[in-house]
Amino acid sequence: MKVGDLVICQRHHPLPPVKGPIVGFNKRGEGGKEYVHILIDGKIEVFMCFMVEVLNKNNCEVER
């Protein structure tokens, strides 16, 4: 994952998943890439990396 990647984020049930671009990560010593900052509806939300999956640019399917 890198800044600019379009991702889908799994939220806590029963909330639906959301999509948005990665805008940053926590700093080294503060969790680093374990915490992903994503722009969703004009707000930056922070997710744990295991809740985030990168979408394929060609067909918007999840890359594994």
mmCIF file of the N, C-alpha and C atoms, coordinates in Angstrom:
data_MODEL
# 
_entry.id   MODEL 
# 
loop_
_atom_site.group_PDB 
_atom_site.id 
_atom_site.type_symbol 
_atom_site.label_atom_id 
_atom_site.label_alt_id 
_atom_site.label_comp_id 
_atom_site.label_asym_id 
_atom_site.label_entity_id 
_atom_site.label_seq_id 
_atom_site.pdbx_PDB_ins_code 
_atom_site.Cartn_x 
_atom_site.Cartn_y 
_atom_site.Cartn_z 
_atom_site.occupancy 
_atom_site.B_iso_or_equiv 
_atom_site.pdbx_formal_charge 
_atom_site.auth_seq_id 
_atom_site.auth_comp_id 
_atom_site.auth_asym_id 
_atom_site.auth_atom_id 
_atom_site.pdbx_PDB_model_num 
ATOM 1   N N  . MET A 1 1  ? 0.838   -1.179  0.000   1.00 0.00 ? 1  MET A N  1 
ATOM 2   C CA . MET A 1 1  ? 0.000   0.000   0.000   1.00 0.00 ? 1  MET A CA 1 
ATOM 3   C C  . MET A 1 1  ? 0.881   1.240   0.000   1.00 0.00 ? 1  MET A C  1 
ATOM 4   N N  . LYS A 1 2  ? 0.411   2.257   -0.730  1.00 0.00 ? 2  LYS A N  1 
ATOM 5   C CA . LYS A 1 2  ? 1.144   3.518   -0.769  1.00 0.00 ? 2  LYS A CA 1 
ATOM 6   C C  . LYS A 1 2  ? 0.144   4.670   -0.895  1.00 0.00 ? 2  LYS A C  1 
ATOM 7   N N  . VAL A 1 3  ? 0.609   5.863   -0.629  1.00 0.00 ? 3  VAL A N  1 
ATOM 8   C CA . VAL A 1 3  ? -0.231  7.055   -0.737  1.00 0.00 ? 3  VAL A CA 1 
ATOM 9   C C  . VAL A 1 3  ? -0.763  7.145   -2.172  1.00 0.00 ? 3  VAL A C  1 
ATOM 10  N N  . GLY A 1 4  ? -2.051  7.408   -2.303  1.00 0.00 ? 4  GLY A N  1 
ATOM 11  C CA . GLY A 1 4  ? -2.690  7.529   -3.610  1.00 0.00 ? 4  GLY A CA 1 
ATOM 12  C C  . GLY A 1 4  ? -3.452  6.289   -4.035  1.00 0.00 ? 4  GLY A C  1 
ATOM 13  N N  . ASP A 1 5  ? -3.161  5.128   -3.434  1.00 0.00 ? 5  ASP A N  1 
ATOM 14  C CA . ASP A 1 5  ? -3.895  3.906   -3.776  1.00 0.00 ? 5  ASP A CA 1 
ATOM 15  C C  . ASP A 1 5  ? -5.359  4.039   -3.366  1.00 0.00 ? 5  ASP A C  1 
ATOM 16  N N  . LEU A 1 6  ? -6.259  3.565   -4.231  1.00 0.00 ? 6  LEU A N  1 
ATOM 17  C CA . LEU A 1 6  ? -7.675  3.504   -3.897  1.00 0.00 ? 6  LEU A CA 1 
ATOM 18  C C  . LEU A 1 6  ? -7.912  2.213   -3.139  1.00 0.00 ? 6  LEU A C  1 
ATOM 19  N N  . VAL A 1 7  ? -8.563  2.321   -1.993  1.00 0.00 ? 7  VAL A N  1 
ATOM 20  C CA . VAL A 1 7  ? -8.756  1.148   -1.138  1.00 0.00 ? 7  VAL A CA 1 
ATOM 21  C C  . VAL A 1 7  ? -10.206 1.014   -0.708  1.00 0.00 ? 7  VAL A C  1 
ATOM 22  N N  . ILE A 1 8  ? -10.542 -0.182  -0.272  1.00 0.00 ? 8  ILE A N  1 
ATOM 23  C CA . ILE A 1 8  ? -11.836 -0.442  0.346   1.00 0.00 ? 8  ILE A CA 1 
ATOM 24  C C  . ILE A 1 8  ? -11.552 -0.807  1.799   1.00 0.00 ? 8  ILE A C  1 
ATOM 25  N N  . CYS A 1 9  ? -12.349 -0.267  2.712   1.00 0.00 ? 9  CYS A N  1 
ATOM 26  C CA . CYS A 1 9  ? -12.117 -0.445  4.141   1.00 0.00 ? 9  CYS A CA 1 
ATOM 27  C C  . CYS A 1 9  ? -13.308 -1.143  4.767   1.00 0.00 ? 9  CYS A C  1 
ATOM 28  N N  . GLN A 1 10 ? -13.022 -2.220  5.469   1.00 0.00 ? 10 GLN A N  1 
ATOM 29  C CA . GLN A 1 10 ? -14.069 -2.946  6.183   1.00 0.00 ? 10 GLN A CA 1 
ATOM 30  C C  . GLN A 1 10 ? -14.290 -2.270  7.526   1.00 0.00 ? 10 GLN A C  1 
ATOM 31  N N  . ARG A 1 11 ? -15.506 -1.804  7.738   1.00 0.00 ? 11 ARG A N  1 
ATOM 32  C CA . ARG A 1 11 ? -15.840 -1.183  9.022   1.00 0.00 ? 11 ARG A CA 1 
ATOM 33  C C  . ARG A 1 11 ? -16.429 -2.234  9.941   1.00 0.00 ? 11 ARG A C  1 
ATOM 34  N N  . HIS A 1 12 ? -16.690 -1.846  11.168  1.00 0.00 ? 12 HIS A N  1 
ATOM 35  C CA . HIS A 1 12 ? -17.306 -2.764  12.126  1.00 0.00 ? 12 HIS A CA 1 
ATOM 36  C C  . HIS A 1 12 ? -18.747 -3.038  11.714  1.00 0.00 ? 12 HIS A C  1 
ATOM 37  N N  . HIS A 1 13 ? -19.139 -4.288  11.825  1.00 0.00 ? 13 HIS A N  1 
ATOM 38  C CA . HIS A 1 13 ? -20.508 -4.680  11.488  1.00 0.00 ? 13 HIS A CA 1 
ATOM 39  C C  . HIS A 1 13 ? -21.461 -3.901  12.375  1.00 0.00 ? 13 HIS A C  1 
ATOM 40  N N  . PRO A 1 14 ? -22.542 -3.344  11.953  1.00 0.00 ? 14 PRO A N  1 
ATOM 41  C CA . PRO A 1 14 ? -23.264 -3.528  10.703  1.00 0.00 ? 14 PRO A CA 1 
ATOM 42  C C  . PRO A 1 14 ? -22.985 -2.439  9.664   1.00 0.00 ? 14 PRO A C  1 
ATOM 43  N N  . LEU A 1 15 ? -21.968 -1.606  9.878   1.00 0.00 ? 15 LEU A N  1 
ATOM 44  C CA . LEU A 1 15 ? -21.673 -0.539  8.922   1.00 0.00 ? 15 LEU A CA 1 
ATOM 45  C C  . LEU A 1 15 ? -21.105 -1.119  7.624   1.00 0.00 ? 15 LEU A C  1 
ATOM 46  N N  . PRO A 1 16 ? -21.517 -0.579  6.469   1.00 0.00 ? 16 PRO A N  1 
ATOM 47  C CA . PRO A 1 16 ? -21.014 -1.093  5.187   1.00 0.00 ? 16 PRO A CA 1 
ATOM 48  C C  . PRO A 1 16 ? -19.565 -0.661  4.949   1.00 0.00 ? 16 PRO A C  1 
ATOM 49  N N  . PRO A 1 17 ? -18.842 -1.368  4.079   1.00 0.00 ? 17 PRO A N  1 
ATOM 50  C CA . PRO A 1 17 ? -17.480 -0.955  3.740   1.00 0.00 ? 17 PRO A CA 1 
ATOM 51  C C  . PRO A 1 17 ? -17.487 0.366   2.974   1.00 0.00 ? 17 PRO A C  1 
ATOM 52  N N  . VAL A 1 18 ? -16.373 1.092   3.027   1.00 0.00 ? 18 VAL A N  1 
ATOM 53  C CA . VAL A 1 18 ? -16.237 2.374   2.337   1.00 0.00 ? 18 VAL A CA 1 
ATOM 54  C C  . VAL A 1 18 ? -14.992 2.349   1.457   1.00 0.00 ? 18 VAL A C  1 
ATOM 55  N N  . LYS A 1 19 ? -14.973 3.241   0.434   1.00 0.00 ? 19 LYS A N  1 
ATOM 56  C CA . LYS A 1 19 ? -13.838 3.353   -0.477  1.00 0.00 ? 19 LYS A CA 1 
ATOM 57  C C  . LYS A 1 19 ? -13.254 4.749   -0.389  1.00 0.00 ? 19 LYS A C  1 
ATOM 58  N N  . GLY A 1 20 ? -11.946 4.847   -0.635  1.00 0.00 ? 20 GLY A N  1 
ATOM 59  C CA . GLY A 1 20 ? -11.291 6.146   -0.667  1.00 0.00 ? 20 GLY A CA 1 
ATOM 60  C C  . GLY A 1 20 ? -9.806  5.997   -0.922  1.00 0.00 ? 20 GLY A C  1 
ATOM 61  N N  . PRO A 1 21 ? -9.128  7.107   -1.195  1.00 0.00 ? 21 PRO A N  1 
ATOM 62  C CA . PRO A 1 21 ? -7.679  7.068   -1.431  1.00 0.00 ? 21 PRO A CA 1 
ATOM 63  C C  . PRO A 1 21 ? -6.891  7.137   -0.116  1.00 0.00 ? 21 PRO A C  1 
ATOM 64  N N  . ILE A 1 22 ? -5.723  6.510   -0.116  1.00 0.00 ? 22 ILE A N  1 
ATOM 65  C CA . ILE A 1 22 ? -4.817  6.621   1.023   1.00 0.00 ? 22 ILE A CA 1 
ATOM 66  C C  . ILE A 1 22 ? -4.148  7.990   0.955   1.00 0.00 ? 22 ILE A C  1 
ATOM 67  N N  . VAL A 1 23 ? -4.172  8.735   2.068   1.00 0.00 ? 23 VAL A N  1 
ATOM 68  C CA . VAL A 1 23 ? -3.546  10.053  2.108   1.00 0.00 ? 23 VAL A CA 1 
ATOM 69  C C  . VAL A 1 23 ? -2.341  10.088  3.040   1.00 0.00 ? 23 VAL A C  1 
ATOM 70  N N  . GLY A 1 24 ? -2.088  9.003   3.773   1.00 0.00 ? 24 GLY A N  1 
ATOM 71  C CA . GLY A 1 24 ? -0.918  8.974   4.647   1.00 0.00 ? 24 GLY A CA 1 
ATOM 72  C C  . GLY A 1 24 ? -0.928  7.790   5.584   1.00 0.00 ? 24 GLY A C  1 
ATOM 73  N N  . PHE A 1 25 ? 0.107   7.750   6.408   1.00 0.00 ? 25 PHE A N  1 
ATOM 74  C CA . PHE A 1 25 ? 0.275   6.694   7.407   1.00 0.00 ? 25 PHE A CA 1 
ATOM 75  C C  . PHE A 1 25 ? 0.758   7.346   8.692   1.00 0.00 ? 25 PHE A C  1 
ATOM 76  N N  . ASN A 1 26 ? 0.680   6.623   9.802   1.00 0.00 ? 26 ASN A N  1 
ATOM 77  C CA . ASN A 1 26 ? 1.265   7.131   11.039  1.00 0.00 ? 26 ASN A CA 1 
ATOM 78  C C  . ASN A 1 26 ? 2.776   7.229   10.877  1.00 0.00 ? 26 ASN A C  1 
ATOM 79  N N  . LYS A 1 27 ? 3.402   8.050   11.709  1.00 0.00 ? 27 LYS A N  1 
ATOM 80  C CA . LYS A 1 27 ? 4.848   8.203   11.669  1.00 0.00 ? 27 LYS A CA 1 
ATOM 81  C C  . LYS A 1 27 ? 5.530   6.986   12.290  1.00 0.00 ? 27 LYS A C  1 
ATOM 82  N N  . ARG A 1 28 ? 6.779   6.809   11.934  1.00 0.00 ? 28 ARG A N  1 
ATOM 83  C CA . ARG A 1 28 ? 7.573   5.738   12.519  1.00 0.00 ? 28 ARG A CA 1 
ATOM 84  C C  . ARG A 1 28 ? 7.622   5.939   14.032  1.00 0.00 ? 28 ARG A C  1 
ATOM 85  N N  . GLY A 1 29 ? 7.437   4.891   14.783  1.00 0.00 ? 29 GLY A N  1 
ATOM 86  C CA . GLY A 1 29 ? 7.398   4.995   16.243  1.00 0.00 ? 29 GLY A CA 1 
ATOM 87  C C  . GLY A 1 29 ? 5.987   5.222   16.765  1.00 0.00 ? 29 GLY A C  1 
ATOM 88  N N  . GLU A 1 30 ? 5.052   5.557   15.880  1.00 0.00 ? 30 GLU A N  1 
ATOM 89  C CA . GLU A 1 30 ? 3.648   5.755   16.253  1.00 0.00 ? 30 GLU A CA 1 
ATOM 90  C C  . GLU A 1 30 ? 2.766   4.722   15.555  1.00 0.00 ? 30 GLU A C  1 
ATOM 91  N N  . GLY A 1 31 ? 3.371   3.634   15.113  1.00 0.00 ? 31 GLY A N  1 
ATOM 92  C CA . GLY A 1 31 ? 2.603   2.583   14.453  1.00 0.00 ? 31 GLY A CA 1 
ATOM 93  C C  . GLY A 1 31 ? 2.922   2.454   12.981  1.00 0.00 ? 31 GLY A C  1 
ATOM 94  N N  . GLY A 1 32 ? 3.527   3.480   12.381  1.00 0.00 ? 32 GLY A N  1 
ATOM 95  C CA . GLY A 1 32 ? 3.926   3.424   10.973  1.00 0.00 ? 32 GLY A CA 1 
ATOM 96  C C  . GLY A 1 32 ? 2.802   3.000   10.047  1.00 0.00 ? 32 GLY A C  1 
ATOM 97  N N  . LYS A 1 33 ? 3.103   2.072   9.137   1.00 0.00 ? 33 LYS A N  1 
ATOM 98  C CA . LYS A 1 33 ? 2.130   1.648   8.134   1.00 0.00 ? 33 LYS A CA 1 
ATOM 99  C C  . LYS A 1 33 ? 1.042   0.741   8.700   1.00 0.00 ? 33 LYS A C  1 
ATOM 100 N N  . GLU A 1 34 ? 1.076   0.475   10.002  1.00 0.00 ? 34 GLU A N  1 
ATOM 101 C CA . GLU A 1 34 ? -0.003  -0.279  10.637  1.00 0.00 ? 34 GLU A CA 1 
ATOM 102 C C  . GLU A 1 34 ? -1.291  0.541   10.650  1.00 0.00 ? 34 GLU A C  1 
ATOM 103 N N  . TYR A 1 35 ? -1.161  1.874   10.643  1.00 0.00 ? 35 TYR A N  1 
ATOM 104 C CA . TYR A 1 35 ? -2.310  2.781   10.670  1.00 0.00 ? 35 TYR A CA 1 
ATOM 105 C C  . TYR A 1 35 ? -2.385  3.534   9.352   1.00 0.00 ? 35 TYR A C  1 
ATOM 106 N N  . VAL A 1 36 ? -3.460  3.321   8.613   1.00 0.00 ? 36 VAL A N  1 
ATOM 107 C CA . VAL A 1 36 ? -3.634  3.882   7.278   1.00 0.00 ? 36 VAL A CA 1 
ATOM 108 C C  . VAL A 1 36 ? -4.627  5.042   7.343   1.00 0.00 ? 36 VAL A C  1 
ATOM 109 N N  . HIS A 1 37 ? -4.251  6.202   6.811   1.00 0.00 ? 37 HIS A N  1 
ATOM 110 C CA . HIS A 1 37 ? -5.117  7.382   6.797   1.00 0.00 ? 37 HIS A CA 1 
ATOM 111 C C  . HIS A 1 37 ? -5.813  7.439   5.434   1.00 0.00 ? 37 HIS A C  1 
ATOM 112 N N  . ILE A 1 38 ? -7.152  7.440   5.445   1.00 0.00 ? 38 ILE A N  1 
ATOM 113 C CA . ILE A 1 38 ? -7.936  7.375   4.218   1.00 0.00 ? 38 ILE A CA 1 
ATOM 114 C C  . ILE A 1 38 ? -8.927  8.527   4.175   1.00 0.00 ? 38 ILE A C  1 
ATOM 115 N N  . LEU A 1 39 ? -9.033  9.159   2.990   1.00 0.00 ? 39 LEU A N  1 
ATOM 116 C CA . LEU A 1 39 ? -9.967  10.265  2.792   1.00 0.00 ? 39 LEU A CA 1 
ATOM 117 C C  . LEU A 1 39 ? -11.329 9.691   2.409   1.00 0.00 ? 39 LEU A C  1 
ATOM 118 N N  . ILE A 1 40 ? -12.319 9.918   3.278   1.00 0.00 ? 40 ILE A N  1 
ATOM 119 C CA . ILE A 1 40 ? -13.672 9.413   3.051   1.00 0.00 ? 40 ILE A CA 1 
ATOM 120 C C  . ILE A 1 40 ? -14.655 10.547  3.280   1.00 0.00 ? 40 ILE A C  1 
ATOM 121 N N  . ASP A 1 41 ? -15.396 10.904  2.241   1.00 0.00 ? 41 ASP A N  1 
ATOM 122 C CA . ASP A 1 41 ? -16.400 11.974  2.327   1.00 0.00 ? 41 ASP A CA 1 
ATOM 123 C C  . ASP A 1 41 ? -15.826 13.265  2.904   1.00 0.00 ? 41 ASP A C  1 
ATOM 124 N N  . GLY A 1 42 ? -14.621 13.636  2.478   1.00 0.00 ? 42 GLY A N  1 
ATOM 125 C CA . GLY A 1 42 ? -14.015 14.893  2.913   1.00 0.00 ? 42 GLY A CA 1 
ATOM 126 C C  . GLY A 1 42 ? -13.366 14.848  4.280   1.00 0.00 ? 42 GLY A C  1 
ATOM 127 N N  . LYS A 1 43 ? -13.375 13.706  4.960   1.00 0.00 ? 43 LYS A N  1 
ATOM 128 C CA . LYS A 1 43 ? -12.753 13.566  6.275   1.00 0.00 ? 43 LYS A CA 1 
ATOM 129 C C  . LYS A 1 43 ? -11.672 12.502  6.192   1.00 0.00 ? 43 LYS A C  1 
ATOM 130 N N  . ILE A 1 44 ? -10.629 12.669  6.983   1.00 0.00 ? 44 ILE A N  1 
ATOM 131 C CA . ILE A 1 44 ? -9.586  11.648  7.058   1.00 0.00 ? 44 ILE A CA 1 
ATOM 132 C C  . ILE A 1 44 ? -9.925  10.709  8.205   1.00 0.00 ? 44 ILE A C  1 
ATOM 133 N N  . GLU A 1 45 ? -10.024 9.429   7.871   1.00 0.00 ? 45 GLU A N  1 
ATOM 134 C CA . GLU A 1 45 ? -10.283 8.402   8.875   1.00 0.00 ? 45 GLU A CA 1 
ATOM 135 C C  . GLU A 1 45 ? -9.077  7.480   8.939   1.00 0.00 ? 45 GLU A C  1 
ATOM 136 N N  . VAL A 1 46 ? -8.806  6.941   10.111  1.00 0.00 ? 46 VAL A N  1 
ATOM 137 C CA . VAL A 1 46 ? -7.659  6.062   10.312  1.00 0.00 ? 46 VAL A CA 1 
ATOM 138 C C  . VAL A 1 46 ? -8.155  4.643   10.536  1.00 0.00 ? 46 VAL A C  1 
ATOM 139 N N  . PHE A 1 47 ? -7.573  3.714   9.785   1.00 0.00 ? 47 PHE A N  1 
ATOM 140 C CA . PHE A 1 47 ? -7.925  2.297   9.872   1.00 0.00 ? 47 PHE A CA 1 
ATOM 141 C C  . PHE A 1 47 ? -6.668  1.485   10.135  1.00 0.00 ? 47 PHE A C  1 
ATOM 142 N N  . MET A 1 48 ? -6.822  0.357   10.792  1.00 0.00 ? 48 MET A N  1 
ATOM 143 C CA . MET A 1 48 ? -5.729  -0.598  10.931  1.00 0.00 ? 48 MET A CA 1 
ATOM 144 C C  . MET A 1 48 ? -5.509  -1.243  9.572   1.00 0.00 ? 48 MET A C  1 
ATOM 145 N N  . CYS A 1 49 ? -4.272  -1.589  9.254   1.00 0.00 ? 49 CYS A N  1 
ATOM 146 C CA . CYS A 1 49 ? -3.938  -2.095  7.914   1.00 0.00 ? 49 CYS A CA 1 
ATOM 147 C C  . CYS A 1 49 ? -4.699  -3.366  7.555   1.00 0.00 ? 49 CYS A C  1 
ATOM 148 N N  . PHE A 1 50 ? -5.055  -4.208  8.534   1.00 0.00 ? 50 PHE A N  1 
ATOM 149 C CA . PHE A 1 50 ? -5.775  -5.440  8.217   1.00 0.00 ? 50 PHE A CA 1 
ATOM 150 C C  . PHE A 1 50 ? -7.224  -5.186  7.811   1.00 0.00 ? 50 PHE A C  1 
ATOM 151 N N  . MET A 1 51 ? -7.721  -3.966  7.995   1.00 0.00 ? 51 MET A N  1 
ATOM 152 C CA . MET A 1 51 ? -9.089  -3.619  7.611   1.00 0.00 ? 51 MET A CA 1 
ATOM 153 C C  . MET A 1 51 ? -9.152  -3.012  6.206   1.00 0.00 ? 51 MET A C  1 
ATOM 154 N N  . VAL A 1 52 ? -7.982  -2.871  5.539   1.00 0.00 ? 52 VAL A N  1 
ATOM 155 C CA . VAL A 1 52 ? -7.870  -2.142  4.271   1.00 0.00 ? 52 VAL A CA 1 
ATOM 156 C C  . VAL A 1 52 ? -7.377  -3.074  3.171   1.00 0.00 ? 52 VAL A C  1 
ATOM 157 N N  . GLU A 1 53 ? -8.013  -2.984  1.985   1.00 0.00 ? 53 GLU A N  1 
ATOM 158 C CA . GLU A 1 53 ? -7.568  -3.749  0.825   1.00 0.00 ? 53 GLU A CA 1 
ATOM 159 C C  . GLU A 1 53 ? -7.466  -2.808  -0.375  1.00 0.00 ? 53 GLU A C  1 
ATOM 160 N N  . VAL A 1 54 ? -6.388  -2.934  -1.149  1.00 0.00 ? 54 VAL A N  1 
ATOM 161 C CA . VAL A 1 54 ? -6.157  -2.100  -2.329  1.00 0.00 ? 54 VAL A CA 1 
ATOM 162 C C  . VAL A 1 54 ? -7.048  -2.578  -3.463  1.00 0.00 ? 54 VAL A C  1 
ATOM 163 N N  . LEU A 1 55 ? -7.667  -1.625  -4.178  1.00 0.00 ? 55 LEU A N  1 
ATOM 164 C CA . LEU A 1 55 ? -8.492  -1.959  -5.334  1.00 0.00 ? 55 LEU A CA 1 
ATOM 165 C C  . LEU A 1 55 ? -7.637  -1.908  -6.594  1.00 0.00 ? 55 LEU A C  1 
ATOM 166 N N  . ASN A 1 56 ? -7.892  -2.811  -7.522  1.00 0.00 ? 56 ASN A N  1 
ATOM 167 C CA . ASN A 1 56 ? -7.199  -2.863  -8.802  1.00 0.00 ? 56 ASN A CA 1 
ATOM 168 C C  . ASN A 1 56 ? -7.628  -1.668  -9.639  1.00 0.00 ? 56 ASN A C  1 
ATOM 169 N N  . LYS A 1 57 ? -6.682  -0.938  -10.226 1.00 0.00 ? 57 LYS A N  1 
ATOM 170 C CA . LYS A 1 57 ? -6.997  0.267   -11.003 1.00 0.00 ? 57 LYS A CA 1 
ATOM 171 C C  . LYS A 1 57 ? -7.775  -0.043  -12.276 1.00 0.00 ? 57 LYS A C  1 
ATOM 172 N N  . ASN A 1 58 ? -7.607  -1.235  -12.845 1.00 0.00 ? 58 ASN A N  1 
ATOM 173 C CA . ASN A 1 58 ? -8.250  -1.572  -14.111 1.00 0.00 ? 58 ASN A CA 1 
ATOM 174 C C  . ASN A 1 58 ? -9.734  -1.870  -13.977 1.00 0.00 ? 58 ASN A C  1 
ATOM 175 N N  . ASN A 1 59 ? -10.105 -2.598  -12.952 1.00 0.00 ? 59 ASN A N  1 
ATOM 176 C CA . ASN A 1 59 ? -11.511 -3.008  -12.864 1.00 0.00 ? 59 ASN A CA 1 
ATOM 177 C C  . ASN A 1 59 ? -12.106 -2.831  -11.470 1.00 0.00 ? 59 ASN A C  1 
ATOM 178 N N  . CYS A 1 60 ? -11.405 -2.154  -10.596 1.00 0.00 ? 60 CYS A N  1 
ATOM 179 C CA . CYS A 1 60 ? -11.876 -1.856  -9.236  1.00 0.00 ? 60 CYS A CA 1 
ATOM 180 C C  . CYS A 1 60 ? -12.204 -3.112  -8.429  1.00 0.00 ? 60 CYS A C  1 
ATOM 181 N N  . GLU A 1 61 ? -11.512 -4.219  -8.710  1.00 0.00 ? 61 GLU A N  1 
ATOM 182 C CA . GLU A 1 61 ? -11.656 -5.404  -7.885  1.00 0.00 ? 61 GLU A CA 1 
ATOM 183 C C  . GLU A 1 61 ? -10.527 -5.420  -6.873  1.00 0.00 ? 61 GLU A C  1 
ATOM 184 N N  . VAL A 1 62 ? -10.719 -6.120  -5.793  1.00 0.00 ? 62 VAL A N  1 
ATOM 185 C CA . VAL A 1 62 ? -9.722  -6.178  -4.731  1.00 0.00 ? 62 VAL A CA 1 
ATOM 186 C C  . VAL A 1 62 ? -8.511  -6.958  -5.211  1.00 0.00 ? 62 VAL A C  1 
ATOM 187 N N  . GLU A 1 63 ? -7.315  -6.377  -4.997  1.00 0.00 ? 63 GLU A N  1 
ATOM 188 C CA . GLU A 1 63 ? -6.058  -7.078  -5.284  1.00 0.00 ? 63 GLU A CA 1 
ATOM 189 C C  . GLU A 1 63 ? -5.683  -7.876  -4.062  1.00 0.00 ? 63 GLU A C  1 
ATOM 190 N N  . ARG A 1 64 ? -5.299  -9.103  -4.251  1.00 0.00 ? 64 ARG A N  1 
ATOM 191 C CA . ARG A 1 64 ? -4.890  -9.957  -3.120  1.00 0.00 ? 64 ARG A CA 1 
ATOM 192 C C  . ARG A 1 64 ? -3.438  -10.303 -3.230  1.00 0.00 ? 64 ARG A C  1 
# 
